[in-house]
Amino acid sequence: MKTDNIHQFLNPPGCLNSYLAHPSGNRTSIPFALMQEHRFAFYYWSKWTQELNGSIPSLVTFDWHQDLSVPYKDQVPELKRLKIDNRVEVALYTWGKLSHFNDVQIHAAVKHNMLKDVYVICRQDVNRKEHDILKDFEGRDHYIHIFKSVEAFKNHLPKIQDNKIYLDIDLDYFTYSNPLSVKNPFPNKAFTYMKKSEVIKLLSIENPMVQWLFERLAGFTMATEPEFCGGLNKSNYYLNVIDQLYFTPSLFHTVPGQNMEWTKWKHLTD
């Protein structure tokens, strides 16, 4: 087998990926990747964007944190030297060199022009402009938008011209108070959580925002981040809520030789 063919099956540690039918029902497919540590999304965004051959999706991410940190100055030259088209090098860099705080992956992807613009829906209160511009290594402008509520993002949708979107969900978004988070607005308090009904209402295919996203979906990443969800049990709970809401029989369910048993979108089979 050629080395290039080996590389196309490479997954960073602890990550799973597959292809799903496009949720719009347009008879194409989209990639999906699940990871524990959010920084590994960098590997998948860069891989998928290169496979799109010139079309660069924007990112819509739901996360308790903004994840818009920049690398330390002494780390920038190595990021710039990274051979973004070498999947092994990108996988090793993501694992061993990209910030283990899991908050630099967006910046790294934008700097390499693997994301066009970024729309962050978050709870973290950080002194940062709601709209900002980040230049990539070639000097191109990328627009960064921060929304402190879903309603604010929904109100902005008519202004977005992108026809390709990566949807990214960090499961810690479903926490309200989060005592492990930097600059936590609820210090010294226990985790509190969104109700299942609230999550379903937010992500339901009946939600016009979700319909807008699904029409433009070019890839879907999800980070479980159990530590920031209050433990593995809570992280798995919210993963299961999304799995049952969207998919049948389940994510990563395959039976070789039986195409009808592969993971499908529920709304396309009802």
BELNORVEN-V18192 format. One record per residue. N is the residue number from 1. RES is the residue in one letter. PHI is phi as a letter, one per 30 degrees, with the letter a starting at -180 (NA if undefined). Layout:
n=[N:N]
res=[RES:RES]
phi=[PHI:PHI]
This chain:
n=[1:2:3:4:5:6:7:8:9:10:11:12:13:14:15:16:17:18:19:20:21:22:23:24:25:26:27:28:29:30:31:32:33:34:35:36:37:38:39:40:41:42:43:44:45:46:47:48:49:50:51:52:53:54:55:56:57:58:59:60:61:62:63:64:65:66:67:68:69:70:71:72:73:74:75:76:77:78:79:80:81:82:83:84:85:86:87:88:89:90:91:92:93:94:95:96:97:98:99:100:101:102:103:104:105:106:107:108:109:110:111:112:113:114:115:116:117:118:119:120:121:122:123:124:125:126:127:128:129:130:131:132:133:134:135:136:137:138:139:140:141:142:143:144:145:146:147:148:149:150:151:152:153:154:155:156:157:158:159:160:161:162:163:164:165:166:167:168:169:170:171:172:173:174:175:176:177:178:179:180:181:182:183:184:185:186:187:188:189:190:191:192:193:194:195:196:197:198:199:200:201:202:203:204:205:206:207:208:209:210:211:212:213:214:215:216:217:218:219:220:221:222:223:224:225:226:227:228:229:230:231:232:233:234:235:236:237:238:239:240:241:242:243:244:245:246:247:248:249:250:251:252:253:254:255:256:257:258:259:260:261:262:263:264:265:266:267:268:269:270]
res=[M:K:T:D:N:I:H:Q:F:L:N:P:P:G:C:L:N:S:Y:L:A:H:P:S:G:N:R:T:S:I:P:F:A:L:M:Q:E:H:R:F:A:F:Y:Y:W:S:K:W:T:Q:E:L:N:G:S:I:P:S:L:V:T:F:D:W:H:Q:D:L:S:V:P:Y:K:D:Q:V:P:E:L:K:R:L:K:I:D:N:R:V:E:V:A:L:Y:T:W:G:K:L:S:H:F:N:D:V:Q:I:H:A:A:V:K:H:N:M:L:K:D:V:Y:V:I:C:R:Q:D:V:N:R:K:E:H:D:I:L:K:D:F:E:G:R:D:H:Y:I:H:I:F:K:S:V:E:A:F:K:N:H:L:P:K:I:Q:D:N:K:I:Y:L:D:I:D:L:D:Y:F:T:Y:S:N:P:L:S:V:K:N:P:F:P:N:K:A:F:T:Y:M:K:K:S:E:V:I:K:L:L:S:I:E:N:P:M:V:Q:W:L:F:E:R:L:A:G:F:T:M:A:T:E:P:E:F:C:G:G:L:N:K:S:N:Y:Y:L:N:V:I:D:Q:L:Y:F:T:P:S:L:F:H:T:V:P:G:Q:N:M:E:W:T:K:W:K:H:L:T:D]
phi=[NA:d:e:e:d:d:d:d:c:d:b:d:d:i:c:b:b:a:c:b:e:d:d:d:i:d:i:c:b:b:d:b:b:c:b:d:c:d:d:d:d:e:d:d:e:d:d:d:d:d:d:d:h:j:c:c:d:d:c:c:b:c:a:e:c:d:h:c:d:c:d:d:e:d:c:d:e:d:d:d:d:e:d:d:c:c:d:d:d:d:d:d:d:d:d:c:b:d:e:d:d:h:b:c:d:d:e:d:d:d:d:c:h:c:b:d:b:b:b:c:c:b:c:d:c:b:d:b:d:d:b:b:b:c:d:d:d:c:i:d:d:b:c:c:b:c:b:c:a:d:d:d:d:d:d:d:e:d:d:d:c:d:c:b:b:c:c:b:b:c:d:d:e:d:c:c:d:b:d:d:d:d:h:d:d:b:d:i:c:d:d:b:b:d:d:e:d:d:d:d:d:d:c:e:d:d:d:e:d:d:d:d:d:d:d:c:d:c:l:b:c:b:c:d:h:e:d:d:c:i:k:d:d:d:d:d:d:d:d:d:d:d:e:d:d:c:b:b:d:a:e:i:c:b:b:e:i:b:e:d:c:d:e:b:d:d:d:c:c:d]
